[in-house]
Amino acid sequence: MIHPYTGCGHRCLYCYATSYIRDHGRPRPKEDLLRRLTRDLRRVPQGALIEMSTSSDPYTPPEESLGLTRSVIREVLSRGYALLITTKSTLVLRDLDILTRHPGRVVVAITVTTLDRGIASLLEPGAPPPDERLRAVRALSRAGVPVAVRVDPIVPYVNDDPDGIERLVKAIAEAGALQVTSSTYKARYDSLARIARSFPEVGGRLVELYRGGERVGGYTYL
């Protein structure tokens, strides 16, 4: 797992990393990352799958000017590794020139939690709108880069309408994605409070629903 940045500018309400990364909403590049990456890759078996990344989007807003993720991609793929890029950002399209040079060794997973721009603007206020993410899915697919879509998380009373999910999955398939991954929201103390405040019409019911859930590894499950 490689995280080029600490923190993330997408400010998703459901983010779990805000509970343990200080000042998570202020993304900053990892110090001396490329030198450390080159050193660490010497210990990774050839052909291994490397993921980038989960606790911070590799295409968090500063990447547009810094290009740190682009340098990491070039380094990883030039050394023969396979790469899974997980993102909400359409900035991944900037790096198509590198990704398309390594067929069979790159997959991009793009998160799209809803087709509703209004819900998305509250749930993921710093991320591109869902229709723009779907256009990125289509562009990657047409360029020959395999794409998965993460409908994740599904938050009760927020983006769990069955008809809405069916429309979303249909749009994902039409955009050319090869796989859909999904799970329900797992609550942490801070993310549950953020969602309840931002969706006050369902906040009380949501908190009550998770109050009776099971605690596993710092998360509360339905």
C-alpha positions in Angstrom: 0.0 0.0 0.0 1.4 3.4 -1.0 0.0 6.7 0.3 1.6 9.6 -1.5 -0.2 12.1 0.8 -1.2 12.4 4.4 -4.8 13.6 4.7 -7.3 14.3 1.9 -9.1 17.3 0.5 -12.3 15.5 -0.6 -13.7 15.8 2.9 -16.1 12.8 2.6 -18.4 12.7 5.6 -18.0 8.9 6.0 -14.2 9.0 6.0 -12.7 6.7 8.7 -9.2 8.1 8.6 -10.3 11.4 10.2 -10.6 9.5 13.5 -6.8 8.8 13.7 -5.0 11.2 11.2 -4.6 14.6 12.7 -5.7 17.5 10.5 -6.9 15.0 7.9 -8.7 17.7 5.8 -5.4 19.3 5.0 -3.6 17.0 2.5 0.2 17.2 2.5 2.8 15.2 0.6 4.8 12.5 2.3 8.3 13.6 3.0 11.1 12.2 0.9 8.5 9.8 -0.6 10.3 8.8 -3.9 13.6 8.0 -2.3 11.9 5.9 0.4 9.7 4.2 -2.3 12.7 3.2 -4.3 14.3 1.7 -1.2 11.2 -0.2 -0.1 10.4 -1.6 -3.6 13.7 -3.6 -3.4 12.1 -5.7 -0.7 8.8 -6.3 -2.7 8.6 -9.5 -4.8 8.6 -8.8 -8.5 5.1 -8.8 -10.0 3.4 -8.1 -6.7 0.2 -6.0 -6.6 0.5 -2.6 -5.0 -2.5 -0.5 -4.1 -2.7 3.3 -4.0 -4.4 4.3 -1.7 -7.1 4.2 0.9 -6.7 6.6 3.9 -5.9 9.4 1.4 -7.0 9.7 -2.2 -3.8 9.6 -4.4 -5.5 12.3 -6.5 -6.3 14.6 -3.6 -6.4 18.2 -4.9 -2.7 19.1 -4.4 -1.7 16.4 -6.8 -2.8 18.5 -9.7 0.2 20.8 -9.2 2.6 18.5 -7.3 2.5 15.4 -9.5 3.7 13.1 -6.8 1.2 10.4 -7.6 2.2 10.5 -11.2 5.9 10.0 -10.3 4.9 7.0 -8.0 2.9 5.4 -10.8 5.8 5.8 -13.2 8.2 4.3 -10.7 6.0 1.3 -9.7 5.1 0.3 -13.3 8.6 0.8 -14.7 9.8 -1.8 -12.1 7.3 -4.5 -13.3 4.7 -4.3 -10.5 0.9 -4.4 -10.9 -1.0 -1.4 -9.6 -4.5 -0.8 -8.3 -5.4 2.9 -8.1 -8.4 3.8 -5.9 -9.7 7.3 -6.3 -12.7 9.6 -6.5 -10.9 12.1 -8.8 -11.1 12.6 -12.5 -7.5 13.8 -12.4 -6.5 10.1 -13.0 -7.2 10.8 -16.7 -4.2 13.1 -16.8 -2.0 10.0 -16.4 -3.6 7.9 -19.2 -0.3 8.2 -21.1 1.5 6.2 -18.5 -1.4 3.8 -17.6 -2.0 2.7 -21.2 1.7 1.8 -21.7 1.4 -1.1 -19.2 -1.6 -3.3 -20.3 -2.5 -6.1 -17.9 -0.8 -4.4 -14.9 -3.1 -1.5 -14.1 -6.6 -1.4 -12.7 -8.4 1.8 -11.6 -11.2 1.7 -9.0 -13.4 4.8 -8.9 -15.8 5.4 -6.1 -19.3 6.5 -7.1 -21.8 6.4 -4.2 -24.9 8.0 -5.9 -26.1 9.6 -9.1 -27.7 12.4 -7.1 -25.6 15.5 -7.3 -27.3 17.0 -4.3 -26.6 14.0 -2.0 -23.0 13.7 -3.4 -22.3 17.4 -2.7 -23.2 16.9 1.0 -21.7 13.4 1.4 -18.4 14.1 -0.6 -18.2 17.9 -0.7 -14.6 18.1 -2.1 -14.9 15.4 -4.7 -15.9 15.7 -8.4 -19.7 15.3 -9.1 -20.8 11.7 -9.8 -21.5 12.3 -13.5 -17.9 13.5 -14.0 -16.6 10.4 -12.3 -18.7 8.2 -14.6 -17.2 10.1 -17.6 -13.8 9.2 -16.2 -14.9 5.5 -16.0 -15.9 5.7 -19.7 -12.7 7.4 -20.8 -10.5 4.9 -19.0 -12.5 2.0 -20.3 -12.3 3.2 -23.9 -8.6 3.7 -23.5 -8.2 0.0 -22.5 -7.6 0.5 -18.8 -9.8 -2.0 -16.7 -12.1 -0.1 -14.4 -14.0 -1.1 -11.2 -16.5 1.1 -9.4 -16.9 1.2 -5.7 -20.5 1.9 -4.6 -19.1 2.3 -1.1 -20.4 3.0 1.4 -24.1 2.7 1.2 -25.4 4.8 4.1 -28.8 3.9 5.5 -31.5 6.6 4.7 -29.0 8.6 2.6 -28.0 6.7 -0.6 -29.7 3.3 0.0 -32.8 3.8 -2.2 -33.1 0.5 -4.2 -34.2 2.3 -7.4 -31.4 4.7 -7.1 -28.8 1.9 -6.7 -30.3 0.1 -9.7 -29.9 3.2 -11.8 -26.4 3.7 -10.6 -25.3 0.2 -11.3 -26.9 0.4 -14.8 -25.0 3.7 -15.5 -21.8 2.1 -14.2 -22.2 -0.9 -16.6 -23.0 1.4 -19.5 -19.8 3.4 -18.8 -17.8 0.2 -19.3 -16.8 -0.8 -15.8 -16.0 -4.5 -15.3 -16.8 -4.9 -11.6 -18.8 -3.3 -8.9 -17.8 -3.5 -5.2 -20.1 -2.4 -2.4 -20.5 -2.4 1.3 -22.7 -0.7 3.9 -21.3 2.2 6.0 -19.4 1.2 9.1 -19.7 4.0 11.7 -17.0 5.7 13.7 -17.8 8.3 16.3 -16.8 11.3 14.3 -18.1 10.2 10.9 -21.5 9.3 12.3 -21.8 12.7 13.9 -20.9 14.5 10.6 -23.5 12.5 8.6 -26.2 13.1 11.2 -25.5 16.9 11.1 -25.4 17.1 7.3 -28.6 15.0 6.9 -30.7 16.2 9.8 -34.0 14.8 8.4 -32.6 11.3 8.9 -29.8 11.9 11.4 -31.7 10.8 14.5 -32.9 7.5 12.8 -29.3 6.8 11.6 -27.8 7.3 15.0 -30.4 5.1 16.6 -29.8 2.4 14.0 -26.1 2.2 14.7 -26.6 2.5 18.5 -27.7 -1.2 18.4 -24.9 -2.3 16.1 -21.9 -4.5 16.8 -18.5 -3.0 17.6 -15.7 -4.6 15.6 -12.2 -3.1 15.5 -13.2 0.4 16.3 -16.2 0.4 13.9 -19.9 0.0 14.6 -21.6 -2.4 12.1 -25.3 -2.5 11.3 
